[in-house]
Amino acid sequence: MSNVGSAAGGYRVENPATGEVVEKFDTATDAQIEEVLDAAHKGFLNWREKTTAERGAVVNKVAAKFGERKEELAKIIAEEMGKPVAEGIEEAEFCEEIFNYYADNGPEFAADEPIKSMSGGKAFIQRRPVGAILGIMPWNFPYYQVARFAAPNLVLGNTIILKHAEICPRSSAVIAEIMKEAGIPDGVYNNVYATHEQIETIIADDRLEGVSLTGSERAGSAVAATAGKNLKKAVLELGGSDPYIVLDTDNMDEAVDTAWGTRLYNTGQVCNANKRMIVMDDIYDEFVSGLTSRAQDWTKGTPAEAGDGKYSPMSSRGAAENLRKQLDRAVEQGATLVGGELATDGSAYVSPAVLTGVTSDMDAYREELFGPVATVYKVSSDDDALKLANDTRFGLGGAVFAKDKERAAKLAQRLEVGMSNVNTPGGEGAEIPFGGTKRSGFGRELGPYGMDEFVNKRMYYVAD
């Protein structure tokens, strides 16, 4: 997942629809970082003493606040990173679902697990909180990314230090405000406008027990190195170039609509979007024609208007310019592009695009295109489709579509990914685990396994 254009200007609200910097925020002082580390550690000593159910009751109140304030929350991120307002409301509603999911199911997920003992006595695995955890979050889903990290850890009894993307200072501040209003105690949830150097300081500190990052490969590699050097647990959710295999269809319009709608969600800035559409040769031309007509029909809109038929700006001018450079390079190397026009007024609009003719010797074959671009490949057999799908250093998600579910399942079972789907772009819900393999990172968020990362799986044995 790209973070281009995020750090260059410090913490600020920069409206991508206009290119205007609306407000700037001061980065934290070193003294403030020390205060946060101290508060998070002291907060943990108290928070861990409550029962999982008691913590869950407070987290239920956090969930309710996300639901109550969803329109306001959507407007904030529309201005910060161009999120279509309707999608921002959906995102806040999904956060409500995630916080409630962990609040309601946390006592069960964290319950003692009996182990069959061969030597008499009783043995259990106990899930105990570990302490303060640092979350480094990206701009593409400013609330959801925080929810899936914070919800299970808060219910479990860990405390949170949250460093958000530089272009999301208002949304990160309002999350902290929601936590406080809901009754999360002082020190248990902490928002920091930290620099990269201060992140290293936080990770190295003995009061911190782990770090979770969602972001680019480059950021993940740097954080993992710092975490490893300091013997800290890390969870990384990094880039993706997810294969989306269409073997056949008896409803081409619906197939194209699903593929296009999935690719254009959040203006194409989704880690596990269908970045590589792999289509069987006998339906390829019609499929590409359908995508191309949609790309040409869509018109520019404000985040308030954006939705079916209207596209929003990308998150920042830097991100838009970077995508356009990738497209220019693809064309120079022989690919065919329709659309992908970069706005000339300094805003972050890039018109929806269809990219075809990409071969394995082009940069675009290996890169993640993080924006409104449908890249389509033609294959002539199921085996070729699978080979192309797995020919990537990424391994986040993937999907296979076919009229014959068994045929689709046969390929989906062999995708080298963390999330494999049959006849749907992706399983989604608070209960569905999210995460990848290969260079897409490690660890899982959401579902029961989302509460199984930053935890002391303590063995507890009582002799007869």
Number of C-alpha atoms within 10 A of each C-alpha: 24 27 22 18 17 21 14 10 13 18 23 21 24 24 24 27 25 17 15 12 13 11 12 15 14 11 15 13 14 14 8 14 19 15 13 21 22 16 20 26 24 18 22 25 16 13 27 20 11 14 14 24 17 14 22 27 17 19 28 22 20 25 26 19 19 25 19 13 14 21 17 15 23 27 20 22 28 24 25 27 27 31 34 27 26 17 19 28 21 16 23 27 21 21 27 26 21 26 27 22 23 31 27 18 18 23 18 13 20 22 14 18 16 14 13 11 11 8 9 11 11 15 19 18 17 17 20 19 23 20 26 31 29 24 23 24 25 24 25 26 21 29 26 20 21 21 22 23 27 27 28 32 26 28 32 31 27 27 32 29 25 25 24 25 24 29 30 28 27 22 22 23 15 16 23 18 14 18 22 17 13 18 14 20 16 15 24 26 26 22 20 21 25 26 18 12 9 18 20 16 15 23 23 19 14 12 17 23 26 24 26 24 23 26 24 23 21 14 18 24 15 13 23 21 14 19 19 14 11 16 14 19 17 25 23 27 27 29 29 35 28 26 31 26 31 26 24 19 15 9 9 14 14 11 17 20 15 13 21 22 17 20 26 24 20 27 28 26 23 22 25 27 27 29 27 25 25 24 25 21 16 13 15 20 12 14 21 22 13 17 21 20 12 19 24 15 11 15 15 16 17 20 26 18 15 22 21 11 14 17 29 33 31 29 33 27 26 19 21 27 20 18 24 18 13 17 23 14 15 22 18 11 16 13 18 15 20 17 16 22 14 19 15 9 10 17 21 26 32 27 25 31 22 22 23 19 16 21 15 10 9 17 15 20 17 15 16 21 26 26 30 31 29 29 24 23 22 21 20 13 13 17 11 13 24 21 14 17 25 17 14 18 16 25 29 29 28 30 27 29 24 17 14 12 12 11 15 22 18 14 21 22 13 13 21 22 24 21 22 24 20 22 18 14 23 19 14 10 14 21 18 16 18 23 23 24 20 16 19 28 27 17 19 23 25 24 21 20 16 25 26 21 18 25 21 14 18 12 14 14 15 9 8 7
